[in-house]
Amino acid sequence: MAFDKSMVIFFLIFMAFCRGVSMAAVYQVGDSAGWTSMGQVDYQEWAASKNFHVGDTLVFNYNSQFHNVKQVTQQGFEACNATSPIATYTNGYDTVTLEKLGHFYFICGYPGHCQAGQQIDILVSSPTSSLSPSPSTDQTTEPSAASSLYFSYNLCWTLGVLLAFCLSGFAY
């Protein structure tokens, strides 16, 4: 009997883990406009309309001849100072995974771009509840991101069902 209970507990933990993995969202910064200094996007307004959580990914899509992405401190962000970045991204299609709670500050390091508004403050917060719905597909701007999340969820579900089937065979 103890074997049955431990397997059920293992299965529930496994499914909870898979659900957590599949809940991460992918956000293209600036949506279809991408990361630009052309004034098409108010990045602070864009960020304020999203709920970022640990495990989410930001995608910075930009022309690398004219822009870059520098992760900076709050002081660097407020002063538009990119001289001592935490990280620098330059390939034009950069992904950053949000790995902890708190603020993440990003600016473009090209002269005048940050001052023109090419800066963003991302606030990563805790989910309000473990039963909160997954982000809708309108928050993810790339079809591949939504497809990836769908595949991840289905893979975890399938593995969970297979695990349950195998465990039920071994329990008797």
C-alpha positions in Angstrom: 0.0 0.0 0.0 2.9 2.4 0.8 4.2 1.7 -2.7 0.9 2.8 -4.3 0.8 6.1 -2.3 4.4 7.0 -3.1 3.8 6.5 -6.8 0.6 8.6 -6.7 2.5 11.4 -4.9 5.4 11.1 -7.4 2.9 11.3 -10.3 1.3 14.4 -8.8 4.6 16.2 -8.3 5.7 15.3 -11.8 2.5 16.7 -13.3 2.8 19.9 -11.2 6.4 20.3 -12.4 5.3 19.9 -16.0 2.5 22.4 -15.6 4.9 24.9 -14.2 7.3 24.4 -17.1 4.6 24.9 -19.6 3.3 28.1 -18.0 6.3 30.2 -19.1 5.6 32.8 -21.7 7.6 34.3 -24.5 7.3 38.0 -25.2 8.7 39.8 -28.2 9.7 43.2 -26.8 7.7 45.9 -28.6 5.5 43.3 -30.3 5.7 43.5 -34.1 7.7 46.8 -34.0 10.5 45.1 -32.1 13.4 46.9 -30.4 13.7 50.3 -32.1 14.3 53.9 -31.4 11.9 55.2 -34.1 9.3 56.2 -31.5 6.8 53.6 -32.6 6.7 51.9 -29.2 6.3 53.2 -25.7 8.2 50.4 -24.0 7.1 51.4 -20.5 3.5 51.2 -21.6 4.2 47.9 -23.3 5.8 46.4 -20.2 3.0 47.7 -17.9 0.5 45.8 -20.0 2.2 42.4 -19.3 2.6 40.2 -16.2 6.1 38.8 -16.2 7.0 35.8 -14.1 10.1 33.8 -13.4 10.8 31.6 -16.4 9.3 33.9 -19.0 11.5 34.8 -21.9 12.0 38.2 -23.6 12.9 38.3 -27.3 14.6 41.4 -28.5 14.3 41.7 -32.3 16.2 44.5 -33.9 18.7 45.5 -36.7 22.1 44.9 -35.2 23.7 47.5 -37.4 21.8 50.2 -35.5 20.9 48.8 -32.1 21.9 46.6 -29.3 20.6 45.6 -25.9 22.3 46.3 -22.7 21.1 45.0 -19.4 22.0 47.6 -16.8 21.4 48.6 -13.2 18.6 50.9 -12.1 21.1 53.7 -11.9 22.3 52.9 -15.5 18.7 52.8 -16.6 17.8 56.1 -15.1 20.9 57.9 -16.4 20.8 56.1 -19.8 24.3 55.0 -19.1 25.5 51.8 -20.9 29.2 52.0 -19.9 29.0 49.2 -17.3 26.4 46.8 -18.4 25.4 43.6 -16.6 25.1 41.9 -20.0 25.3 43.0 -23.6 23.4 41.5 -26.5 24.3 42.3 -30.1 23.0 39.6 -32.6 19.6 41.2 -33.5 17.5 38.4 -32.1 18.4 38.0 -28.5 16.5 36.0 -25.9 16.7 36.7 -22.2 15.1 34.4 -19.7 13.8 36.1 -16.5 15.3 33.9 -13.8 14.4 35.8 -10.6 11.9 38.2 -9.1 12.5 41.9 -9.3 13.3 44.5 -11.9 15.3 43.9 -15.1 16.5 47.1 -16.8 17.4 47.2 -20.5 18.5 50.0 -22.8 20.0 50.5 -26.2 23.6 51.4 -25.9 23.8 53.4 -29.2 24.2 57.2 -28.5 20.8 58.9 -28.1 18.7 55.8 -28.4 18.0 55.4 -24.7 17.2 59.1 -24.4 14.8 58.7 -27.3 12.9 56.1 -25.4 14.6 52.8 -26.3 14.7 51.6 -22.7 12.5 49.2 -20.8 12.0 48.2 -17.1 10.7 44.7 -16.7 9.1 43.8 -13.3 9.1 40.1 -12.6 6.5 39.2 -10.0 5.2 36.1 -8.3 2.1 34.5 -9.7 -1.0 35.5 -7.7 -2.1 31.9 -7.5 -1.0 28.5 -8.8 -4.4 28.3 -10.5 -3.9 31.4 -12.6 -4.6 31.0 -16.3 -1.8 30.7 -18.7 -0.9 33.8 -20.7 -3.2 34.2 -23.7 -1.6 34.0 -27.2 -2.1 37.7 -27.7 0.6 38.3 -25.2 3.0 36.1 -27.2 3.7 37.6 -30.5 5.3 34.7 -32.2 3.3 31.7 -33.4 6.4 29.5 -32.7 6.3 30.6 -29.0 2.7 29.5 -28.6 3.3 26.3 -30.5 6.3 25.6 -28.3 4.3 26.0 -25.2 1.5 23.8 -26.6 4.1 21.1 -27.5 5.7 21.4 -24.0 2.3 21.0 -22.3 1.3 18.0 -24.5 4.7 16.3 -24.0 4.4 16.6 -20.2 0.8 15.4 -20.3 1.7 12.4 -22.5 4.7 11.5 -20.3 2.5 11.8 -17.2 -0.1 9.4 -18.7 2.6 6.9 -19.8 4.1 7.1 -16.3 0.6 6.5 -14.7 0.0 3.6 -17.0 3.4 2.0 -16.2 3.0 2.6 -12.5 -0.5 1.1 -12.4 1.0 -2.1 -14.1 3.8 -2.3 -11.5 1.5 -1.7 -8.5 -0.5 -4.9 -9.0 
